[in-house]
Amino acid sequence: MTKAQLVERGPATGTMVIRPYGHRIWELIQAELDRRIKDTGHAGAARTSSIEGMMRDGKAPQAGTSHYLGANFVEAFGIRYAGDAGHRAT
C-alpha cells in the first residue's frame, strides 16, 4: 500500500492516511465484497456511510463511519422487539 502510494503513515501512532485514489480502490473492493457476501445470504448493513475530511494537500483522513443495518440484522438473528404497547414488533 505504501509502495503504491495509496496510503501513508498518519500523524498518530498506528494510523494511516488513505489518499483519494487509494480510497476509491478501497470503495471498489468494499462493493465487490459486499456483493459476494449478499449473494451468500449473510446479514450485513443495508447502507454504510463514511465521512472524509479532504485536506489541502490531497489527503483524505476518515473522520467517521456509520452503518444502517435496516432489518437485515434482526431478521438474520430472529430478534424481536416489544413496541410501546408491549406487543412484539420487528
N, C-alpha and C positions, 0 to 999 in steps of 0.2 A: 504494500500500500504506500509506504513512504518512498520507495524507489520509483514508483509510477507517479509520484507527486499527487496522489489522490487525497492524502492526509498529511498532517504534520503534528508534531507534539504540541499539546496545548500549554497554556501558561501555568496551570495547576498540575501537580504531580499525578500521573496516571491518566491524564486526559488527552484527547486527540481532537484536532480541528479538521473537519471534513471540508475540503474545497468544493465549490459549487459543482464542478463536473464530476467529482467523486461522489457527491451526494446524489446526482442524477443516476449514476450507475447503481448506487445503493437502492434508490427507489425502484429501478427496473428489476433488481434482484428480489426485492420485497414483493413486488407484484407477481413475479413468477412463482415464488414460494407460496404466496397466498393462494394463487390459483391451484397449485398442486395440493395444498392442504385441504382446500374446499372440495376438490374432486374426490378426496378420500372420505368425506363426510364428517370430518372432525370439526368441533366447535372452534370458532375464532371470532375475532372482532368484526362487526359489520362495517366499521369505519375507524381508521386511525388517523389522527391529525398530529402534525408536528409544527412547532413554532421555531423558526430560524431567525437569527439576528445577522443580517448582512453587514459586514464591516467594510470600511473604505478600501481596505487592502484586498478585498475579494474573498475573504474568509467568511464562512457561514457557520458559526457555532450553534449547536442545538440548544434552544432555550427551554423547551418543554415538549411533552408528548401526552396525548390523551387518547384513550381507547373507548369507543362506544360499542358495547357488546350486543346491544339490541336484545332479542330473545334467544340468541344463539347459546349463551351460557346456561340459562335456566332450562331450556329445552334439552340440552345435551346431558345435564346432570339431574333432571327431574325436580328442580327446586320449585317450591310453591310458596307464595306469599299470602299473608292474610290482609285483606282490604280493610278499609275504615270500619265497615260493619262486622268485621271478624270472619267474613266469608273468604274461602280460598280464591285467589286470583293469581294469574301469571304476569 
